[in-house]
Amino acid sequence: QAPPDAAADPVSQAGVRTSAHRAGLLKAIALHESGSWLRVRLEALRAAADEAARRGDPPPRKLLLFAHHIRVMDQLQATAGEALGDAEACVRLDGTSDGPARN
């Protein structure tokens, strides 16, 4: 359900219609901030991967994120790509992913 002042709200004007979608998007945006738990974890993964590569060891464990809304996934993917220094460092699976990408 949209907030009462949805007509004047730019988030609602952008197509965010439910409180759950709004909350998810705002949380994903907050995770983009420097010092958020997600940024700290992603930067630690990047440092561990760089160190493992330097030593010739296998890469570190992966981080798996779930989201319900496409726009939330878009924001999480942007955050991960920026923090890891490589937009291709993450694999995204959603309802638009084709069969070969899922394997």
N, C-alpha and C positions, 0 to 999 in steps of 0.2 A: 504494500500500500504506500502510495506517494505521500511525502510530507504535506501539511496543509498549505504551505506557501510555495508549492511546486511551480506555479506559473512564473514566479520571479527568480527561481533557483536555477543557476546555470547548469548544475549537475543534472537536474530533471530535464532541462531543455536539451541536454545532450543525449537524452534517451534513457536515462536511468529512471526506472519507474517504480521499483519496489524498495522498501527500506533495507531488505537483505542485500540487494544489489548495491545500493548506496554504501552500506556499511562495509561490504567486501571491497569495493573500490577505494574507499577512504583508507581502509587498513593497508591495502596494497600500495597506495601512494605514500603512506607513512613509512612503510618498510623500505622505500626508496631512499629515505633520509640517511645521511651518514651517521653511523653509530647504532642503527636499528639492529635487532638480533639477526635479521636476514643478511644485511650488508656485512656484519661482522663474520657470520658463518661463511658467506661466499668468499670474502677476502681471505679467510683462513684456508678454505679449500684451494684457492688460487695459489697461495704461498706453499701449501703442501704439495700441490701438483708440480710447481716449479722446482721445489727441492727434490721431489722424487725423480723428475726428469734429469736433473743435474747428477744424481747418484746412479741413474739407470734402473731405478726401481719401478714397479708397477704404480699406476696412478692411485691416489687415495680414494676412499669411498665416495659414493655419490650422494647428492641431496635430492630428495623427491618432494615436490610441492604439488598440492592439489588446489583447485579452485573451481567454483561452480559457474562463474560468469566469464564470457570471452574477454570482456574488457579488463577484468581482474587478471586473467592470464596474460593479457597483453602487457600490463604494467609489471607483473612479476617477471616476465621474460625480459623486458627492457632493463629491469633492475639487475637481473642475473647476468645478462650480457655485458652491462657496464661494469659491474663489480668483478667479473671474471676476465674482463679485458678482451672478450671475444664473443661476438653475438652468436657464433656457431658452436660455442662450448656447451650449449644446452640443447636437449631434445624435447620437443613439445608434442604432446599427443592430446588431441581434442577431437570433437565430432567432425572436424573438417580434414583430419589427417587421413591420407589414403592408406590402403593396405600395406604397401611396401614400407612406408614410414613407421608403421606400427611394429614391424618385425625387427 
